[in-house]
């Protein structure tokens, strides 16, 4: 080892992220995955004996020569669950650890950057568009930061149940982009929208998909609640469906699991994933149906961002 392993707390990770192009990092990752130079195992969930669990997100990047895991525990407490996450990065050459990183900010950025990559691949081009965002937390704000430059948005609508009564939060969103308008409800938010980004922690549907126009792209990240789904699973057979990684997402994404069980949908109906899109191995949306993109968060996304941060922060 040239250097001892480094530990990067939240503030150090945040500083390093300011110098990283997260969307380009995700773009390069999915090209590598599409070319067979990266390995993405399924997530695993391990339950604790007295309640709670932790999710393990694994990944190996051949070109970078690194591998590792993000460990995200769910720890029940008296006043609500405690959820943390740390990513361990290791060398494929020496087999030794390179870094341990607080994965809070890392996860927010890679989640939003992955959605932005999907929007860039799947949203229509060539005219002005309407962007709708359901959710107003840190992840939703990161989504806007990454997606705002990708298209000529003539309207950006944002909604959450708490937004109308929170002037400070409204000001935060307007500071991110002056085009942002606070919508009165979810229906008005998605009305005639070209892209709808769902950025909530809800375990149940947050929009009425029957209101979506043809060709509208809906992106969803959801949460770690069991079988969480931000759209009605019955929507999937009616849409062109894409995901982050077709080998693992259908067995973890709540609406996909339910759609397979109850609505005659199959993982074979997936039009493509980000690896396919990155190397031109699948068709783009037809424009004749709504489009649904589902991301569950991949270990490779964590490892790719962690490696970029490590390169910025190492001695």
C-alpha positions, 0 to 999 in steps of 0.5 A: 500500500502506498498510503494508509486507508483514509476515513472521510466524514460527511464534510470531507465527502461534501467538499470533494463532491463539489469537484466531481461531475457526478453525471459524467461519473455515472455515464462512464460507469454504465458504459463500463457495465454495458461493455462487461467491464464492471460487475453488479451483484444483487442487493442483500438484506440482512435482518438483525436478531432484535429488529432492524436490518442492513442492506449491502450494495456491492460492486466491482469496477474493472477499469478503475481496479476497485471494488467495495460495498455500501452498508446501510443499516436500518436501526429502530429507535424509540423516536423513529428509525435511524438510517446511516450508510458507509461505503468501503472502497478497496483495491483490486490490485492489493486487496487492501482498503483504500477508504471508508466514506460517510455515504449520506451525501454520496448517496444523495448525489449518485441517486440524483445523477443516475436519474439525470442520466436516465432523463438525458437518455429517455426524455424527448428532445428538440423543444421546450418542456415542462418538468414536474417534481414530486418531493421537496427534500434534499434528494429532490433538490439534487435532482433539479440541480442535475436535470435543470441543464439537460433540457430547455425547461419552460416550466418547472413545477414542484409539489409536496404536502408541506411546501405551500405552508413553508416560505423558507422551503419555497425560497430555497427552491426559487434560489435553485432555479427561478423558473420553479413554481409551487403547485397546489397539488400532485394532479396540477403538478403532472398536468401536461408534464414532459418529465415527472421526477418522483423524489419521495419517501412514500411507500404508496403511489403519489401520482395518478398515472392516468393523468400522464400524457403520451411520451411523458417520462416518469422517474422513481427512486422510492424508499427502503420500505418493504415493496415501496412504490411511488406509482400504481403497479398497474401502470407498468403494463401500460408504459415503456419501462426502463430501469437502472439494471435489469438483472437486479431491479425487478426483484427489488423494486416494489411496483415491479414485484407487485406488477409481476404478481398481480398485473401480468407484467414481466421483467422481460417487458423491460425495454432496456436499462442504463447499461443498454442505453449507454452502449446503444443496445436498446431502443429509445421510448416509442413516444406512443406510451408513457415511459417509466424509469425505476432506480433502486440504487446500485452498489456500482453507483456508490463505488464509482462516486466513492472512487472519484471522491477518493481520487480527490481526497487522497494524500 
